[in-house]
Amino acid sequence: MAAGDISDIILATLRARLGDRAKERWSDADLFVFLNEGFMEMALHMPDGAIPQLSEIDSTLLVAEQKIYDLPADFMRARIVKYKGIVAKHWPSLEKEALREDALLVPSETKPFWYLENNDLYLVVGAAGPTQSGTQTVELWYMRQPTVISTTVDPDLHASTFDIVQTYAHSRCMEPQGDFGMAKLMRAHFVEECDLVTLRWQTPEAFEGIAYDPVVMNRGG
Amino acid sequence: MAAGDVTDGLVDLVRAHLGQASQAGMLTVDILKFLNMGQAAVVRRLNDNAMPELCAVVSGTLTASRVAFPADFMRERFVEFGATDIWARRWNITELDALDNNTLTAPSLTTPYQYTWKNLTDNALRLHIAVAAPTSTGAYKLHYVKQPADMTTDVDPVIGRDKHGLLVEFALWLSWIQRGQAEEGERHWALMIDGINRINARHSRGGSRNESKSGDIG
């Protein structure tokens, strides 16, 4: 498949759901906007474990005495920072004074700390800042924003999520049509699917016993 | 039966429920799309124990303590390591420092840990199995839930026949909505959810089994 073919299939499937194959009501541009909004909304809603395709590592060459590093352009949320291969401790910037004053903390090259502020990564590894002896790096392990899809760019999230994103876009499509009831309904379906995936990731143990008898759910039929 | 006949039967069943025998009223390609979306939704909702046909295992050897996921990977179930299939404990990314520094969670060949994250060298998502330095080329087994292949007029559903009714209800949900009958569509959605809940109720902790003779309705 060529780049963008998967996106085209997602778009065509959404058109099938909407019954608008002839593009009479929604342009491709409109639908891609809604679909991309859906991917972002889903990435914000779901637990990281369910969307590992968005895991990313930004490796930056350390500069001697430079304590502040740019966050990557596609940054969404941080997980860990590795300073010269050592997992650094995250520290709230509101309490950074403790890194200077607290006799038990004492940041150093082997006890590095980090925090985010002003859209930058701050490293605290001692008063003089980082050292560099060649090719040492700081790694930011983070969740990136989902790729913006188009007719030439495919999504990076798993195929099992595509119908959820289409449900989101379906909801958005109903708004300009004035069909707010359907917009509300489809949005509720979207949230339900995201919640369901979240629930699965909050349940660490799966059942592997012999099947039980069914539970009577509705005696009236 | 030829390959694809089961799929064709499901499409026709959706048509029968819709009262649209002809493509003039409902395109086959649309129904197929809806059935495939239903397959994804059902696999997402059903408990693993209820769909053994989608619980797969892949084995091989690690490269530098990591390995790529199979193409049909949907979600992980568990990971085993080494010749004796030692269960690898899943570990949080945010607590990776503990694998380096905590003596109680030190990885080894007999106490392996696993996590999923992108690898810079491979520039791709990888399953990592931590067994301490040096990196491992040991054997592994990844137990996972498969992403079901799409049905076509030549490809039958992977999911078992006992769950085909769920796919039909899902397809009817979207079909009725496409036809402007949201209330009827939602009725079919509720039927699908009800069916899934009944199946999951059999495959969840805390259920019951009664194999004595039947009594009166209480």
Interface residues (C-beta under 8 A of the other chain):
Chain A: T13 A16 R17 L18 G19 D48 G49 A50 P52 Q53 S55 E56 I57 S59 R79 I80 I86 V87 K89 E139 W141 H158 A159 S160 F162 D163 Q166 G181 M182 L185 H189 E193 L196 V197 R200 A206 F207 E208 G209 I210 A211 Y212 D213 P214 V215 M217 N218
Chain B: L27 V29 D30 K33 F34 M37 A40 A41 V43 R44 R45 N47 D48 N49 A50 M74 R75 R77 I93 T94 L96 D97 D100 T116 W117 K118 N119 L120 L125 Q147 L174 I177 Q178 R179 A182 E186 W189 D194 N197 R198 A201 R202 H203 S204 R205 G207 S208 R209 N210
